Amino acid sequence: MTRYSFIIPVKEINEYVRESIPAILSLGRNDFEILIYPDEIASDIWPKTRQIASGSVGPAQKRNLAIRDAKGEILVFIDDDAYPKNNFLEILGKDFASDDIVAVGGPAMTPKESKFWQKVSGATFLSSLSGGFPERYRPVGKKKFVADWPSVNLSIRKKIFDELGGFGGDYWPGEDTKLGFDLLMKKNISILYDPELVVYHHRREGLGKHVKQISAYGLHRGFFAKRYSKTSFNWRYFMPSLFVLFIIFGGTLAYSSKLFLNLYILGWIIYFVALLNAFYDIWKHEKNILVTLAASYYIFLTHIFYGVRFIQGFLFTRELKSKLR
């Protein structure tokens, strides 16, 4: 009997997929299948795995095809550059043992075998100062219910996913935020966060790719804070933008009087202390001084680029159409 269907959207079969599929197969169970949605079918063949050509559409549309194709009662959404921990299905089975649980998400951790700059990108999100939600990137605390969870590690009952019409809209990133919003507003259901339900997720390598990803997140979250305020109007999402405004207007006002200059200096001192705290948080988990130092630099740039794009999405974007990358 097939209970779980792993759903992997991808533009084309790549080396990450060739790493991910064997990792899923090594779970060593007979109650799951793997559905891969590339634009076009490749020659690769794996057990328990079906490739289904989707054409050139976005990840949300590819995932929605699982409503038609999946045999499992639970859809396990995972990115092409991620793979589950070896106890993944055991943990997931315990979570879904209760009929009251409809959707479950867990952390997406940076693999130990990642390259240096991938580790730096991943480490950037390990502190509350940088990512706002460190539980998305490492196990934190106990189980709890949340309204929003990334689709890199998100599972949902197929019946409910079908009733919602799948991932609504053409958003990417952000299709998962829209799903969480629909779950809450249409079904009055939240997502269970389980810190033990771990997948390993390769990060972007290099500052340019990191900044591009963060900028996309900022634009979409700013738009969602306006459009889907029930789940996205959260003060933590606004903080990078406030920091950007502080730099611009605080720096301008600092020239006008000694009082504003002192307040501006005080603001930078507070930020530096917060950055030191983030440094400590990252060091506790990474135990690598070079990764921690580089991540501290990444945090500052993350705040700038995310903050600017959030303002764009919140104030100036009337309708958002995601671009395939």
Secondary structure, DSSP 8 states (H G I E B T S, - for coil): ---EEEEEE-SS--HHHHHHHHHHHTT--SSEEEEEE-SS--S---TTEEE----S--HHHHHHTHHHH--SSEEEEE-TTEEE-TTHHHHHHHHTTSTT--EEE--EE--TT--HHHHHHHHTTSSHHHHS-GGGTS--SS-EEES---TTEEEEEHHHHHHHTSS-SS-SS-HHHHHHHHHHHHH---EEE-TT--EEE----SHHHHHHHHHHHHHHHHHHHHH-HHHH--HHHHHHHHHHHIIIIIHHHTTT-HHHHHHHHHHHHHHHHHHHHHHHHHHHHH--HHHHHHHHHHHHHHHHHHHHHHHIIIII-SS------
